[in-house]
Amino acid sequence: MPSVILYAPELVAANRAIDREIVLTERARSTLAAAYGPLFATERDERVAVPSLADVTQEIRDGDRYAFCILKPTRDLSLDWDDIGRALASLTGGQAVDVPDGDYVVIAGTRGQPPAVIEGSNRPFRRRLVLDGVSVDIRMESWLAADTIRRMGFGQVVAAHRHALIIERGVSFVAFDAGGQPIRTAYAANIFAPQPRYLIR
């Protein structure tokens, strides 16, 4: 969008003239609306599914091992605490989880049981534990105040000596099997989070 914003009306008109759809990410839609106001009407493209964290955590089975990491997001993104609460309740068999304060939070356990670990800190940390016979190493590896972006994330989850998850700012989630193989991953409020798509009408 930054490359085309100055001539967006002409670009949209030219593509509409040859019956092409114009699709936007959420950020592109916001940029377009800020520049042109009501000139462009947009609507959500329902063909692109964007599952919530709660949707993802309901897909895994009781007994599956998981790590749910929350890192302070960047200023342009925010955490959906309702979705986080529903996701954690799904993981713990309906029990509410008090999320600790801190820039770095990890909640890990087996689905359907109370978490084995709930830890929060304002400093990077490393936590080793065993979940149902699987060794898990959760590493918070960066200083959020100084590091704005990192190629391999801000931390890692290693399960059964296998890399299972890149931890990003916002929410990073993984469920994994007895061999440490990821079953399901999900992200929210960060660069890996799925985005809704919009159509210009």
C-alpha positions in Angstrom: 0.0 0.0 0.0 2.7 2.6 0.7 3.9 2.2 -2.9 0.5 2.8 -4.5 -1.4 5.1 -2.0 -0.8 8.3 -4.1 -2.6 6.8 -7.1 -4.9 4.3 -5.4 -8.1 5.7 -7.0 -6.6 5.2 -10.5 -5.3 1.7 -9.7 -8.7 0.6 -8.3 -10.6 2.0 -11.2 -8.3 0.4 -13.8 -8.6 -3.0 -12.1 -12.4 -2.7 -11.7 -12.6 -1.9 -15.4 -11.2 -5.3 -16.2 -13.3 -7.1 -13.6 -10.4 -7.8 -11.2 -11.1 -8.0 -7.4 -9.1 -5.6 -5.2 -8.2 -7.2 -1.9 -6.7 -5.6 1.2 -5.0 -6.7 4.4 -6.3 -5.0 7.5 -3.3 -2.6 7.6 -3.7 -1.7 3.9 -7.4 -1.1 4.5 -6.6 1.3 7.4 -4.1 3.1 5.3 -6.5 3.5 2.5 -9.3 4.7 4.8 -7.0 7.3 6.4 -6.0 8.7 3.0 -9.3 8.6 1.2 -12.0 8.4 3.9 -15.4 7.2 2.5 -14.3 7.2 -1.2 -13.8 3.4 -1.0 -16.3 1.0 0.6 -14.8 -2.2 1.8 -16.2 -5.4 3.2 -14.8 -8.5 4.9 -13.9 -11.3 2.5 -15.6 -14.3 4.2 -13.7 -16.7 2.0 -10.6 -16.2 4.2 -11.0 -17.7 7.6 -9.2 -16.2 10.5 -9.5 -18.5 13.5 -9.3 -17.0 17.0 -7.0 -18.5 19.6 -10.0 -20.0 21.3 -10.9 -21.7 18.0 -7.4 -23.2 17.7 -7.2 -24.4 21.3 -10.6 -26.2 21.0 -9.2 -28.2 18.1 -6.6 -30.0 20.1 -7.3 -33.1 22.2 -7.3 -33.6 26.0 -3.9 -34.7 27.0 -2.0 -32.9 24.3 0.9 -30.9 25.6 1.1 -27.2 25.0 3.0 -23.9 25.6 1.1 -20.6 25.5 3.4 -17.6 25.5 2.5 -13.9 25.8 5.0 -11.2 25.2 4.3 -7.5 25.4 3.2 -6.6 21.9 4.5 -3.7 19.8 2.6 -0.4 20.3 0.6 -0.7 17.1 -0.9 -4.0 18.2 -3.0 -5.0 21.2 -3.9 -8.2 23.0 -7.5 -9.5 22.9 -7.8 -10.5 26.5 -11.3 -12.0 26.0 -10.0 -14.4 23.3 -6.9 -15.2 25.5 -9.2 -16.0 28.4 -11.4 -18.3 26.3 -8.3 -20.0 24.9 -6.8 -20.6 28.3 -10.1 -21.9 29.7 -10.3 -24.3 26.8 -6.8 -25.6 27.6 -7.4 -26.0 31.3 -10.8 -27.8 31.2 -12.8 -24.6 31.9 -10.7 -23.3 34.8 -10.0 -19.6 34.8 -6.2 -18.8 34.7 -4.8 -15.7 36.4 -2.3 -14.5 33.8 0.7 -13.0 35.7 2.1 -9.5 35.1 5.2 -9.1 33.1 6.5 -8.5 29.6 7.2 -12.3 29.3 4.6 -14.9 30.3 4.5 -18.6 29.7 1.6 -21.0 30.6 2.3 -24.6 29.8 0.7 -28.0 30.6 -1.5 -30.7 29.1 -4.9 -29.9 27.8 -7.7 -30.6 30.2 -5.6 -30.2 33.3 -4.5 -27.2 35.4 -1.3 -25.7 33.9 2.0 -27.2 35.1 3.7 -23.8 34.8 2.4 -20.2 35.0 5.3 -17.7 35.0 5.6 -14.1 34.3 8.6 -11.7 34.4 9.8 -8.4 33.2 13.2 -10.0 32.3 14.1 -12.7 29.9 14.1 -16.2 31.4 14.5 -19.9 30.7 12.2 -22.6 32.0 12.8 -26.3 31.8 10.1 -28.8 32.6 8.7 -32.2 31.8 5.1 -32.5 30.4 3.7 -36.0 30.4 7.2 -37.5 29.8 8.3 -34.9 27.3 11.2 -32.5 28.2 10.4 -29.0 27.3 12.7 -26.0 27.2 11.1 -22.5 27.0 13.5 -19.7 26.3 12.8 -16.0 26.4 15.8 -14.8 24.6 15.6 -11.0 24.1 15.1 -7.7 25.7 11.8 -6.3 24.4 12.7 -2.8 25.2 15.8 -2.9 23.0 14.9 -5.5 20.3 12.2 -4.3 17.9 12.4 -7.3 15.5 14.4 -10.5 15.5 14.7 -12.9 12.6 14.2 -16.0 14.7 11.7 -14.5 17.1 12.1 -13.3 20.7 12.2 -16.8 22.2 11.9 -20.5 21.4 10.0 -23.6 22.6 12.0 -26.8 22.3 10.2 -30.1 23.0 11.9 -33.5 23.1 15.0 -31.8 21.7 13.0 -30.6 18.6 12.3 -27.0 17.8 8.5 -26.6 18.2 7.8 -22.9 18.2 9.2 -19.4 17.5 8.0 -17.1 20.2 7.0 -13.7 18.9 5.7 -10.6 20.5 2.0 -10.9 21.3 0.7 -14.5 21.7 2.5 -17.6 20.4 1.0 -21.0 21.0 2.0 -24.6 20.2 0.5 -28.0 21.0 2.9 -30.9 20.4 3.0 -34.6 20.5 5.2 -37.1 22.5 8.0 -36.6 19.9 8.0 -32.8 20.2 6.4 -32.5 16.8 4.0 -29.5 16.6 0.3 -30.5 16.2 -1.0 -27.0 16.0 0.5 -23.5 16.2 -1.2 -20.1 16.4 -0.2 -16.5 16.7 -2.1 -13.3 17.7 -1.1 -9.6 17.8 2.1 -10.1 16.0 3.7 -10.4 12.5 2.7 -14.1 12.2 -1.0 -13.6 13.2 -3.5 -14.4 10.5 -5.2 -11.3 9.1 -8.7 -10.9 7.8 -8.9 -9.9 4.1 -11.1 -7.2 2.7 -12.6 -6.4 -0.7 -13.1 -3.0 -2.2 -16.7 -2.7 -3.4 
